Amino acid sequence: MEKRYKEKPDKKIYTAQVMKLLDEYVIAGHITKTEAVNIRSWIWLIKYKILFKAYINIDPAFYQKFSTLNK
């Protein structure tokens, strides 16, 4: 087991094997397409919404000015 973890894997071999398996699954229809989720952008969006709400609560004029810019 120690030998197994000491050896560095050859990424080219594994990449080829993974691509072959993916191709087989796609051809056989075992893969279902789903919507991609970008977790980093989702986290950024949540933080932005929280920050934006804080600014609205602090300065109502900010909200009014921002809403006129969007029109």
C-alpha positions in Angstrom: 0.0 0.0 0.0 2.9 2.4 0.8 4.3 1.8 -2.6 1.0 2.6 -4.3 0.9 6.0 -2.6 4.5 6.8 -3.1 4.4 6.5 -6.9 3.2 9.5 -8.8 0.4 8.7 -11.2 0.7 9.4 -14.9 -2.0 11.9 -15.6 -1.9 11.2 -19.4 -2.9 7.5 -18.8 -5.7 8.4 -16.4 -7.0 11.2 -18.6 -7.3 8.8 -21.6 -9.0 6.2 -19.5 -11.5 8.7 -18.1 -12.2 10.1 -21.5 -12.8 6.6 -22.9 -15.2 5.8 -20.0 -17.1 9.1 -20.5 -17.5 8.4 -24.2 -18.8 4.9 -23.5 -21.4 6.3 -21.0 -22.5 9.1 -23.4 -22.9 6.6 -26.2 -24.9 4.2 -24.0 -27.1 7.0 -22.8 -26.2 6.6 -19.1 -25.4 10.3 -18.6 -28.1 12.8 -17.9 -27.5 16.4 -18.8 -28.0 18.8 -15.9 -27.6 22.5 -15.4 -24.1 23.4 -14.4 -23.7 25.1 -11.1 -20.9 27.5 -10.4 -20.6 27.5 -6.6 -18.2 30.5 -6.5 -20.5 32.7 -8.5 -23.5 31.6 -6.4 -21.6 32.5 -3.2 -20.7 35.8 -4.7 -24.3 36.5 -5.6 -25.5 35.7 -2.0 -22.8 38.0 -0.5 -23.8 40.8 -3.0 -27.4 40.5 -2.1 -26.7 40.8 1.6 -24.4 43.8 1.1 -26.9 45.4 -1.2 -29.7 45.0 1.4 -27.4 46.5 4.0 -26.9 49.6 1.9 -30.6 50.0 1.2 -31.3 49.9 5.0 -28.6 52.4 5.7 -29.3 54.9 2.9 -32.8 54.8 1.2 -31.5 57.4 -1.3 -29.0 54.9 -2.5 -31.9 52.5 -3.4 -33.8 55.2 -5.2 -30.7 56.3 -7.2 -29.9 52.7 -8.1 -33.5 51.9 -9.2 -33.5 55.0 -11.5 -30.2 53.8 -13.1 -31.7 50.4 -14.0 -34.6 51.9 -16.0 
